[in-house]
Amino acid sequence: MAAEHHEKFKGGVYPSGIEEEQIHRYARIYKIMDVYDALPSRP
């Protein structure tokens, strides 16, 4: 989950280039939580 939350839903190369349904459900949820957490802390 920690590594896969960096993946892009439409594919990419970081860290393993998986996409869409290959990304574990919990990693996709974690990605949303990570972005939500980062939004108010950006200057």
PDB file of N, CA, C and O in Angstrom:
ATOM      1  N   MET A   1       0.828  -1.187   0.000  1.00  0.00           N
ATOM      2  CA  MET A   1       0.000   0.000   0.000  1.00  0.00           C
ATOM      3  C   MET A   1       0.870   1.248   0.000  1.00  0.00           C
ATOM      4  O   MET A   1       0.578   2.205  -0.717  1.00  0.00           O
ATOM      5  N   ALA A   2       1.920   1.249   0.784  1.00  0.00           N
ATOM      6  CA  ALA A   2       2.766   2.437   0.867  1.00  0.00           C
ATOM      7  C   ALA A   2       3.453   2.745  -0.458  1.00  0.00           C
ATOM      8  O   ALA A   2       3.565   3.912  -0.835  1.00  0.00           O
ATOM      9  N   ALA A   3       3.907   1.735  -1.160  1.00  0.00           N
ATOM     10  CA  ALA A   3       4.584   1.969  -2.436  1.00  0.00           C
ATOM     11  C   ALA A   3       3.592   2.253  -3.552  1.00  0.00           C
ATOM     12  O   ALA A   3       3.837   3.111  -4.400  1.00  0.00           O
ATOM     13  N   GLU A   4       2.482   1.542  -3.555  1.00  0.00           N
ATOM     14  CA  GLU A   4       1.527   1.683  -4.650  1.00  0.00           C
ATOM     15  C   GLU A   4       0.755   2.989  -4.611  1.00  0.00           C
ATOM     16  O   GLU A   4       0.177   3.370  -5.629  1.00  0.00           O
ATOM     17  N   HIS A   5       0.715   3.692  -3.494  1.00  0.00           N
ATOM     18  CA  HIS A   5      -0.059   4.932  -3.464  1.00  0.00           C
ATOM     19  C   HIS A   5       0.580   6.021  -4.314  1.00  0.00           C
ATOM     20  O   HIS A   5      -0.035   7.062  -4.548  1.00  0.00           O
ATOM     21  N   HIS A   6       1.802   5.796  -4.777  1.00  0.00           N
ATOM     22  CA  HIS A   6       2.450   6.741  -5.681  1.00  0.00           C
ATOM     23  C   HIS A   6       2.055   6.526  -7.134  1.00  0.00           C
ATOM     24  O   HIS A   6       2.315   7.386  -7.974  1.00  0.00           O
ATOM     25  N   GLU A   7       1.441   5.409  -7.441  1.00  0.00           N
ATOM     26  CA  GLU A   7       1.068   5.094  -8.821  1.00  0.00           C
ATOM     27  C   GLU A   7      -0.041   6.027  -9.309  1.00  0.00           C
ATOM     28  O   GLU A   7      -0.878   6.476  -8.527  1.00  0.00           O
ATOM     29  N   LYS A   8      -0.033   6.305 -10.590  1.00  0.00           N
ATOM     30  CA  LYS A   8      -1.097   7.089 -11.224  1.00  0.00           C
ATOM     31  C   LYS A   8      -2.159   6.134 -11.744  1.00  0.00           C
ATOM     32  O   LYS A   8      -1.823   5.069 -12.263  1.00  0.00           O
ATOM     33  N   PHE A   9      -3.424   6.486 -11.616  1.00  0.00           N
ATOM     34  CA  PHE A   9      -4.501   5.606 -12.055  1.00  0.00           C
ATOM     35  C   PHE A   9      -4.432   5.340 -13.551  1.00  0.00           C
ATOM     36  O   PHE A   9      -4.745   4.236 -13.996  1.00  0.00           O
ATOM     37  N   LYS A  10      -4.032   6.328 -14.325  1.00  0.00           N
ATOM     38  CA  LYS A  10      -3.935   6.155 -15.780  1.00  0.00           C
ATOM     39  C   LYS A  10      -2.578   5.602 -16.218  1.00  0.00           C
ATOM     40  O   LYS A  10      -2.277   5.589 -17.411  1.00  0.00           O
ATOM     41  N   GLY A  11      -1.777   5.158 -15.295  1.00  0.00           N
ATOM     42  CA  GLY A  11      -0.489   4.547 -15.630  1.00  0.00           C
ATOM     43  C   GLY A  11       0.659   5.510 -15.464  1.00  0.00           C
ATOM     44  O   GLY A  11       0.472   6.723 -15.371  1.00  0.00           O
ATOM     45  N   GLY A  12       1.820   4.963 -15.428  1.00  0.00           N
ATOM     46  CA  GLY A  12       3.018   5.755 -15.243  1.00  0.00           C
ATOM     47  C   GLY A  12       4.203   4.838 -15.038  1.00  0.00           C
ATOM     48  O   GLY A  12       4.127   3.632 -15.274  1.00  0.00           O
ATOM     49  N   VAL A  13       5.276   5.416 -14.605  1.00  0.00           N
ATOM     50  CA  VAL A  13       6.490   4.630 -14.461  1.00  0.00           C
ATOM     51  C   VAL A  13       6.994   4.569 -13.028  1.00  0.00           C
ATOM     52  O   VAL A  13       8.027   3.948 -12.780  1.00  0.00           O
ATOM     53  N   TYR A  14       6.308   5.187 -12.079  1.00  0.00           N
ATOM     54  CA  TYR A  14       6.811   5.239 -10.710  1.00  0.00           C
ATOM     55  C   TYR A  14       5.865   4.544  -9.766  1.00  0.00           C
ATOM     56  O   TYR A  14       4.673   4.843  -9.841  1.00  0.00           O
ATOM     57  N   PRO A  15       6.251   3.674  -8.911  1.00  0.00           N
ATOM     58  CA  PRO A  15       7.516   2.960  -8.922  1.00  0.00           C
ATOM     59  C   PRO A  15       7.512   1.745  -9.846  1.00  0.00           C
ATOM     60  O   PRO A  15       8.581   1.317 -10.280  1.00  0.00           O
ATOM     61  N   SER A  16       6.346   1.174 -10.164  1.00  0.00           N
ATOM     62  CA  SER A  16       6.374  -0.045 -10.984  1.00  0.00           C
ATOM     63  C   SER A  16       5.524   0.037 -12.247  1.00  0.00           C
ATOM     64  O   SER A  16       5.448  -0.940 -12.991  1.00  0.00           O
ATOM     65  N   GLY A  17       4.893   1.154 -12.505  1.00  0.00           N
ATOM     66  CA  GLY A  17       4.179   1.354 -13.757  1.00  0.00           C
ATOM     67  C   GLY A  17       2.849   0.642 -13.876  1.00  0.00           C
ATOM     68  O   GLY A  17       2.323   0.499 -14.980  1.00  0.00           O
ATOM     69  N   ILE A  18       2.296   0.193 -12.765  1.00  0.00           N
ATOM     70  CA  ILE A  18       0.985  -0.452 -12.843  1.00  0.00           C
ATOM     71  C   ILE A  18      -0.094   0.611 -12.980  1.00  0.00           C
ATOM     72  O   ILE A  18       0.156   1.787 -12.715  1.00  0.00           O
ATOM     73  N   GLU A  19      -1.289   0.208 -13.391  1.00  0.00           N
ATOM     74  CA  GLU A  19      -2.354   1.185 -13.604  1.00  0.00           C
ATOM     75  C   GLU A  19      -3.714   0.598 -13.272  1.00  0.00           C
ATOM     76  O   GLU A  19      -3.874  -0.615 -13.133  1.00  0.00           O
ATOM     77  N   GLU A  20      -4.676   1.476 -13.151  1.00  0.00           N
ATOM     78  CA  GLU A  20      -6.085   1.197 -12.920  1.00  0.00           C
ATOM     79  C   GLU A  20      -6.316   0.091 -11.899  1.00  0.00           C
ATOM     80  O   GLU A  20      -5.895   0.222 -10.750  1.00  0.00           O
ATOM     81  N   GLU A  21      -6.967  -0.979 -12.286  1.00  0.00           N
ATOM     82  CA  GLU A  21      -7.373  -2.017 -11.343  1.00  0.00           C
ATOM     83  C   GLU A  21      -6.211  -2.845 -10.811  1.00  0.00           C
ATOM     84  O   GLU A  21      -6.400  -3.640  -9.890  1.00  0.00           O
ATOM     85  N   GLN A  22      -5.022  -2.680 -11.363  1.00  0.00           N
ATOM     86  CA  GLN A  22      -3.848  -3.382 -10.841  1.00  0.00           C
ATOM     87  C   GLN A  22      -3.392  -2.775  -9.519  1.00  0.00           C
ATOM     88  O   GLN A  22      -2.743  -3.443  -8.714  1.00  0.00           O
ATOM     89  N   ILE A  23      -3.727  -1.527  -9.302  1.00  0.00           N
ATOM     90  CA  ILE A  23      -3.384  -0.852  -8.055  1.00  0.00           C
ATOM     91  C   ILE A  23      -4.362  -1.324  -6.989  1.00  0.00           C
ATOM     92  O   ILE A  23      -5.577  -1.282  -7.184  1.00  0.00           O
ATOM     93  N   HIS A  24      -3.827  -1.768  -5.876  1.00  0.00           N
ATOM     94  CA  HIS A  24      -4.678  -2.302  -4.813  1.00  0.00           C
ATOM     95  C   HIS A  24      -5.666  -1.240  -4.323  1.00  0.00           C
ATOM     96  O   HIS A  24      -5.341  -0.054  -4.265  1.00  0.00           O
ATOM     97  N   ARG A  25      -6.839  -1.673  -3.983  1.00  0.00           N
ATOM     98  CA  ARG A  25      -7.905  -0.771  -3.528  1.00  0.00           C
ATOM     99  C   ARG A  25      -7.451   0.096  -2.362  1.00  0.00           C
ATOM    100  O   ARG A  25      -7.719   1.297  -2.345  1.00  0.00           O
ATOM    101  N   TYR A  26      -6.768  -0.495  -1.392  1.00  0.00           N
ATOM    102  CA  TYR A  26      -6.322   0.269  -0.227  1.00  0.00           C
ATOM    103  C   TYR A  26      -5.277   1.316  -0.607  1.00  0.00           C
ATOM    104  O   TYR A  26      -5.216   2.382   0.006  1.00  0.00           O
ATOM    105  N   ALA A  27      -4.463   1.020  -1.607  1.00  0.00           N
ATOM    106  CA  ALA A  27      -3.479   2.003  -2.058  1.00  0.00           C
ATOM    107  C   ALA A  27      -4.174   3.184  -2.709  1.00  0.00           C
ATOM    108  O   ALA A  27      -3.738   4.324  -2.546  1.00  0.00           O
ATOM    109  N   ARG A  28      -5.253   2.929  -3.447  1.00  0.00           N
ATOM    110  CA  ARG A  28      -6.004   4.027  -4.064  1.00  0.00           C
ATOM    111  C   ARG A  28      -6.686   4.878  -3.001  1.00  0.00           C
ATOM    112  O   ARG A  28      -6.738   6.102  -3.128  1.00  0.00           O
ATOM    113  N   ILE A  29      -7.203   4.252  -1.967  1.00  0.00           N
ATOM    114  CA  ILE A  29      -7.814   4.994  -0.859  1.00  0.00           C
ATOM    115  C   ILE A  29      -6.752   5.817  -0.140  1.00  0.00           C
ATOM    116  O   ILE A  29      -6.976   6.979   0.199  1.00  0.00           O
ATOM    117  N   TYR A  30      -5.598   5.205   0.086  1.00  0.00           N
ATOM    118  CA  TYR A  30      -4.503   5.912   0.758  1.00  0.00           C
ATOM    119  C   TYR A  30      -4.056   7.126  -0.046  1.00  0.00           C
ATOM    120  O   TYR A  30      -3.728   8.161   0.535  1.00  0.00           O
ATOM    121  N   LYS A  31      -4.036   7.018  -1.361  1.00  0.00           N
ATOM    122  CA  LYS A  31      -3.663   8.139  -2.235  1.00  0.00           C
ATOM    123  C   LYS A  31      -4.607   9.322  -2.011  1.00  0.00           C
ATOM    124  O   LYS A  31      -4.162  10.464  -1.899  1.00  0.00           O
ATOM    125  N   ILE A  32      -5.895   9.045  -1.946  1.00  0.00           N
ATOM    126  CA  ILE A  32      -6.875  10.098  -1.699  1.00  0.00           C
ATOM    127  C   ILE A  32      -6.638  10.739  -0.341  1.00  0.00           C
ATOM    128  O   ILE A  32      -6.676  11.963  -0.216  1.00  0.00           O
ATOM    129  N   MET A  33      -6.391   9.916   0.682  1.00  0.00           N
ATOM    130  CA  MET A  33      -6.133  10.453   2.021  1.00  0.00           C
ATOM    131  C   MET A  33      -4.857  11.282   2.045  1.00  0.00           C
ATOM    132  O   MET A  33      -4.801  12.312   2.717  1.00  0.00           O
ATOM    133  N   ASP A  34      -3.836  10.846   1.320  1.00  0.00           N
ATOM    134  CA  ASP A  34      -2.567  11.560   1.283  1.00  0.00           C
ATOM    135  C   ASP A  34      -2.726  12.934   0.630  1.00  0.00           C
ATOM    136  O   ASP A  34      -2.197  13.926   1.132  1.00  0.00           O
ATOM    137  N   VAL A  35      -3.443  12.992  -0.474  1.00  0.00           N
ATOM    138  CA  VAL A  35      -3.679  14.277  -1.154  1.00  0.00           C
ATOM    139  C   VAL A  35      -4.519  15.188  -0.265  1.00  0.00           C
ATOM    140  O   VAL A  35      -4.222  16.376  -0.142  1.00  0.00           O
ATOM    141  N   TYR A  36      -5.563  14.644   0.354  1.00  0.00           N
ATOM    142  CA  TYR A  36      -6.426  15.436   1.224  1.00  0.00           C
ATOM    143  C   TYR A  36      -5.622  16.001   2.401  1.00  0.00           C
ATOM    144  O   TYR A  36      -5.845  17.138   2.815  1.00  0.00           O
ATOM    145  N   ASP A  37      -4.704  15.220   2.928  1.00  0.00           N
ATOM    146  CA  ASP A  37      -3.877  15.675   4.034  1.00  0.00           C
ATOM    147  C   ASP A  37      -2.906  16.775   3.581  1.00  0.00           C
ATOM    148  O   ASP A  37      -2.625  17.704   4.338  1.00  0.00           O
ATOM    149  N   ALA A  38      -2.397  16.668   2.354  1.00  0.00           N
ATOM    150  CA  ALA A  38      -1.394  17.620   1.879  1.00  0.00           C
ATOM    151  C   ALA A  38      -1.984  18.959   1.463  1.00  0.00           C
ATOM    152  O   ALA A  38      -1.288  19.973   1.519  1.00  0.00           O
ATOM    153  N   LEU A  39      -3.230  18.991   1.053  1.00  0.00           N
ATOM    154  CA  LEU A  39      -3.821  20.225   0.540  1.00  0.00           C
ATOM    155  C   LEU A  39      -3.756  21.401   1.512  1.00  0.00           C
ATOM    156  O   LEU A  39      -3.279  22.467   1.123  1.00  0.00           O
ATOM    157  N   PRO A  40      -4.209  21.262   2.746  1.00  0.00           N
ATOM    158  CA  PRO A  40      -4.168  22.431   3.634  1.00  0.00           C
ATOM    159  C   PRO A  40      -2.774  22.793   4.123  1.00  0.00           C
ATOM    160  O   PRO A  40      -2.585  23.888   4.653  1.00  0.00           O
ATOM    161  N   SER A  41      -1.790  21.911   3.965  1.00  0.00           N
ATOM    162  CA  SER A  41      -0.466  22.208   4.491  1.00  0.00           C
ATOM    163  C   SER A  41       0.460  22.846   3.471  1.00  0.00           C
ATOM    164  O   SER A  41       1.606  23.156   3.798  1.00  0.00           O
ATOM    165  N   ARG A  42      -0.005  23.051   2.246  1.00  0.00           N
ATOM    166  CA  ARG A  42       0.833  23.698   1.239  1.00  0.00           C
ATOM    167  C   ARG A  42       0.727  25.214   1.374  1.00  0.00           C
ATOM    168  O   ARG A  42      -0.356  25.748   1.610  1.00  0.00           O
ATOM    169  N   PRO A  43       1.869  25.912   1.223  1.00  0.00           N
ATOM    170  CA  PRO A  43       1.848  27.380   1.363  1.00  0.00           C
ATOM    171  C   PRO A  43       1.151  28.070   0.220  1.00  0.00           C
ATOM    172  O   PRO A  43       1.058  29.297   0.204  1.00  0.00           O
TER     173      PRO A  43
END
